[in-house]
């Protein structure tokens, strides 16, 4: 995996981007934490060769932690799909995972996904529906289509953005499809969220009330398995709190303070 590094002092924090298959956009979060933390921003494995699975991403994250953490339990700050990956990792390797900050966490049941789709349908104009329907014709490359789709639906995921520049890197549509299909399979088979009962790390959901991902429904699906899970929500905030005018400063203040307060002991300590 390609890994970008920020900061030189403080506890280790690993940022997990969403998509799946949409690396790069966590860079503003990395810069916002670099004054107090050592931050790693890995670009998750792309498509090619073996089909991508949740287990493959979990194994890659374990390799990264074992090579970089020096016996420390790093905090995992995941956005969207990245929050789901943080939970999957902490369930598989509870002794290696530090605090879990879940930003705009994805869904773990059909009811929450149906509610999200309802919200998106209400917000979507007919003009946008036509644009999205024509994307495949406009972009022969699926990766470019995925990137264009992300840009078009950003307003539906947001409240009042200070910037629409997401710093999104090269998208990988095949990685997105393979990984997400496997996550859905695991949910349908009852693996998730039940497996999260193994998680011992402190955990918090950081959510925008305007995010179409229904935060309180997602919380309700996770809380029986992760009783220590905390929840913080901002009213004028969407899926990317660090881009929102009203929530940006509070988001960073909350995240920094929580990570410092939950600093874990070393592995085996």
C-alpha positions as CSV (number, residue, x, y, z in Angstrom):
1,X,0.0,0.0,0.0
2,X,1.1,3.5,-0.6
3,X,1.2,5.4,2.7
4,X,1.4,9.2,3.3
5,X,3.0,10.3,6.6
6,X,2.2,13.4,8.6
7,X,3.5,14.7,11.9
8,X,6.5,13.5,14.0
9,X,5.4,13.5,17.6
10,X,2.6,12.0,19.6
11,X,0.5,8.8,19.5
12,X,0.1,7.0,16.2
13,X,-3.2,7.5,14.2
14,X,-4.1,5.6,11.1
15,X,-6.7,7.1,8.7
16,X,-8.9,4.8,6.7
17,X,-10.5,6.3,3.6
18,X,-13.9,5.4,2.3
19,X,-15.4,4.5,-1.1
20,X,-14.3,1.7,-1.1
21,X,-11.8,2.5,-3.8
22,X,-11.6,6.3,-3.2
23,X,-8.2,7.1,-1.6
24,X,-6.7,10.5,-0.9
25,X,-9.6,12.5,0.6
26,X,-8.5,12.0,4.2
27,X,-5.5,14.3,3.6
28,X,-7.2,17.3,5.3
29,X,-7.9,15.2,8.4
30,X,-4.3,14.1,8.4
31,X,-3.1,17.7,8.3
32,X,-5.5,18.7,11.0
33,X,-4.1,16.0,13.4
34,X,-0.4,16.3,12.5
35,X,0.4,18.9,15.2
36,X,-0.4,16.4,18.0
37,X,-0.1,13.0,16.4
38,X,1.9,10.8,14.0
39,X,-0.5,10.1,11.2
40,X,-0.4,7.5,8.5
41,X,-2.8,7.7,5.6
42,X,-2.7,4.4,3.7
43,X,-4.2,4.0,0.2
44,X,-6.0,0.7,0.5
45,X,-5.2,-2.1,-1.9
46,X,-6.5,-1.6,-5.4
47,X,-8.0,-4.2,-7.8
48,X,-6.1,-6.7,-9.8
49,X,-5.1,-10.3,-9.1
50,X,-7.2,-11.8,-6.3
51,X,-10.7,-10.4,-5.8
52,X,-10.8,-7.9,-2.9
53,X,-12.5,-8.9,0.3
54,X,-13.0,-7.4,3.7
55,X,-10.6,-10.0,5.1
56,X,-7.9,-8.9,2.6
57,X,-8.2,-5.3,3.7
58,X,-8.1,-6.4,7.3
59,X,-4.9,-8.4,6.7
60,X,-3.3,-5.5,4.9
61,X,-4.1,-3.2,7.8
62,X,-2.6,-5.8,10.2
63,X,0.6,-5.9,8.1
64,X,0.8,-2.1,8.2
65,X,0.3,-1.9,12.0
66,X,2.9,-4.7,12.7
67,X,5.5,-2.9,10.5
68,X,4.8,0.6,11.7
69,X,3.3,0.7,15.2
70,X,6.3,-0.5,17.2
71,X,4.2,-2.3,19.7
72,X,1.7,0.6,20.0
73,X,-2.1,0.2,19.5
74,X,-2.7,2.9,16.9
75,X,-6.0,4.8,16.9
76,X,-8.0,4.1,13.7
77,X,-10.0,7.0,12.3
78,X,-12.2,5.7,9.5
79,X,-14.5,7.6,7.2
80,X,-17.6,5.9,5.7
81,X,-16.4,2.5,4.4
82,X,-13.2,3.2,6.3
83,X,-15.1,3.3,9.6
84,X,-16.6,-0.1,8.7
85,X,-13.1,-1.4,8.0
86,X,-11.9,-0.1,11.4
87,X,-14.6,-2.1,13.1
88,X,-13.9,-5.2,11.1
89,X,-10.2,-5.0,12.0
90,X,-10.8,-4.4,15.7
91,X,-13.2,-7.4,15.8
92,X,-10.6,-9.6,14.1
93,X,-7.6,-8.3,16.1
94,X,-8.9,-6.7,19.4
95,X,-5.4,-6.8,20.9
96,X,-3.9,-4.7,18.1
97,X,-6.6,-2.0,17.8
98,X,-6.5,1.3,19.7
99,X,-9.4,3.8,19.9
100,X,-11.9,3.7,17.0
101,X,-13.3,7.0,15.6
102,X,-16.0,6.3,13.1
103,X,-16.7,9.3,10.9
104,X,-19.9,9.1,8.9
105,X,-20.0,5.3,9.4
106,X,-21.6,3.1,6.8
107,X,-24.7,0.9,7.2
108,X,-24.9,-2.6,8.6
109,X,-28.5,-3.5,7.8
110,X,-31.0,-3.3,5.0
111,X,-33.3,-0.9,7.0
112,X,-30.6,1.7,7.4
113,X,-29.7,1.4,3.7
114,X,-33.3,1.8,2.7
115,X,-33.6,4.9,4.9
116,X,-30.5,6.3,3.3
117,X,-31.9,5.8,-0.2
118,X,-35.1,7.5,0.8
119,X,-33.1,10.6,2.0
120,X,-31.1,10.6,-1.2
121,X,-34.2,10.3,-3.4
122,X,-35.9,13.3,-1.7
123,X,-32.8,15.4,-2.2
124,X,-32.1,14.5,-5.8
125,X,-33.4,16.7,-8.6
126,X,-34.6,15.3,-11.9
127,X,-31.7,17.1,-13.6
128,X,-29.2,15.3,-11.3
129,X,-30.9,12.0,-11.9
130,X,-30.4,12.4,-15.7
131,X,-26.7,13.4,-15.2
132,X,-26.1,10.3,-13.1
133,X,-27.9,8.1,-15.5
134,X,-25.7,9.3,-18.4
135,X,-22.4,9.0,-16.6
136,X,-21.6,5.6,-18.1
137,X,-22.0,7.1,-21.6
138,X,-19.9,10.2,-20.7
139,X,-17.1,8.1,-19.2
140,X,-16.0,4.9,-20.8
141,X,-13.5,4.4,-18.0
142,X,-15.4,3.0,-14.8
143,X,-12.8,4.7,-12.6
144,X,-13.5,8.1,-14.1
145,X,-17.2,7.4,-13.8
146,X,-16.9,6.7,-10.1
147,X,-14.9,9.9,-9.6
148,X,-17.5,11.9,-11.5
149,X,-20.3,10.4,-9.5
150,X,-18.6,11.3,-6.2
151,X,-18.4,14.9,-7.3
152,X,-22.0,15.1,-8.5
153,X,-23.5,13.7,-5.3
154,X,-21.3,15.6,-2.9
155,X,-24.0,18.3,-2.3
156,X,-26.5,15.5,-1.4
157,X,-24.1,14.4,1.3
158,X,-23.4,17.9,2.7
159,X,-24.8,20.9,4.5
160,X,-22.8,24.1,3.9
161,X,-19.4,23.3,2.6
162,X,-16.4,25.6,3.1
163,X,-14.8,23.8,0.1
164,X,-15.9,21.2,-2.5
165,X,-12.3,20.2,-3.0
166,X,-12.1,16.7,-1.6
167,X,-8.5,16.0,-2.7
168,X,-9.7,12.7,-4.1
169,X,-7.0,10.5,-5.7
170,X,-7.4,8.0,-8.4
171,X,-10.6,6.0,-7.9
172,X,-10.9,2.3,-8.4
173,X,-14.4,1.1,-9.4
174,X,-13.5,-2.6,-9.4
175,X,-12.0,-2.3,-5.9
176,X,-15.2,-0.5,-4.8
177,X,-17.5,-3.2,-6.2
178,X,-15.6,-6.2,-5.0
179,X,-15.1,-4.9,-1.5
180,X,-18.6,-3.6,-1.0
181,X,-20.1,-6.8,-2.4
182,X,-18.1,-8.8,0.1
183,X,-19.2,-6.5,3.0
184,X,-22.9,-7.0,2.0
185,X,-22.3,-10.8,1.8
186,X,-20.9,-10.8,5.3
187,X,-23.9,-8.8,6.6
188,X,-26.4,-11.1,4.9
189,X,-24.7,-14.1,6.5
190,X,-24.9,-12.5,9.9
191,X,-21.2,-12.1,10.4
192,X,-21.5,-8.3,10.9
193,X,-22.4,-6.6,13.1
194,X,-22.4,-9.6,15.5
195,X,-18.6,-10.1,15.3
196,X,-18.1,-6.6,16.7
197,X,-18.9,-8.0,20.2
198,X,-15.2,-8.9,20.3
199,X,-14.2,-5.2,20.2
200,X,-12.6,-4.0,23.4
201,X,-11.4,-0.6,22.2
202,X,-13.0,2.7,23.1
203,X,-15.2,3.8,20.1
204,X,-17.1,6.9,19.1
205,X,-19.3,7.7,16.1
206,X,-18.8,11.3,14.8
207,X,-21.8,12.1,12.6
208,X,-23.5,14.9,10.8
209,X,-27.2,15.2,11.1
210,X,-27.4,16.1,7.4
211,X,-25.5,13.0,6.4
212,X,-27.8,10.7,4.4
213,X,-26.3,7.8,6.3
214,X,-28.9,7.6,9.2
215,X,-26.5,8.0,12.1
216,X,-28.9,7.1,14.9
217,X,-30.1,4.0,13.1
218,X,-26.5,2.9,12.5
219,X,-25.8,3.6,16.2
220,X,-28.8,1.4,17.2
221,X,-27.5,-1.5,15.1
222,X,-24.0,-1.3,16.6
223,X,-24.7,-0.5,20.3
224,X,-25.9,-4.0,21.3
225,X,-22.5,-5.4,20.1
226,X,-20.3,-2.4,21.2
227,X,-21.8,-1.1,24.4
228,X,-18.9,1.3,25.0
229,X,-19.7,3.1,21.7
230,X,-20.2,6.8,22.1
231,X,-22.1,9.1,19.7
232,X,-21.5,12.8,18.8
233,X,-23.7,14.5,16.2
234,X,-23.6,18.0,14.7
235,X,-26.7,19.6,13.3
236,X,-25.3,21.7,10.4
237,X,-23.0,18.9,9.2
238,X,-22.9,16.3,6.4
239,X,-20.8,13.3,5.6
240,X,-17.5,15.1,5.6
241,X,-17.3,17.2,8.8
242,X,-13.9,18.6,8.0
243,X,-15.3,20.3,4.9
244,X,-18.3,21.9,6.7
245,X,-18.3,25.6,7.6
246,X,-20.3,25.1,10.8
247,X,-18.8,21.9,12.1
248,X,-15.2,21.8,11.0
249,X,-13.6,23.4,14.1
250,X,-15.8,21.4,16.6
251,X,-15.1,18.2,14.7
252,X,-11.3,18.6,15.0
253,X,-11.5,19.8,18.6
254,X,-13.7,16.8,19.5
255,X,-11.5,14.3,17.6
256,X,-8.2,15.5,19.0
257,X,-9.5,15.6,22.6
258,X,-11.1,12.2,22.4
259,X,-8.0,10.6,20.9
260,X,-5.8,12.1,23.6
261,X,-8.2,11.0,26.4
262,X,-8.3,7.4,25.0
263,X,-4.6,7.0,24.4
264,X,-4.1,3.2,24.8
265,X,-1.4,1.2,26.5
266,X,1.1,-0.6,24.4
267,X,0.3,-4.1,23.1
268,X,0.7,-6.5,26.0
269,X,0.6,-3.6,28.5
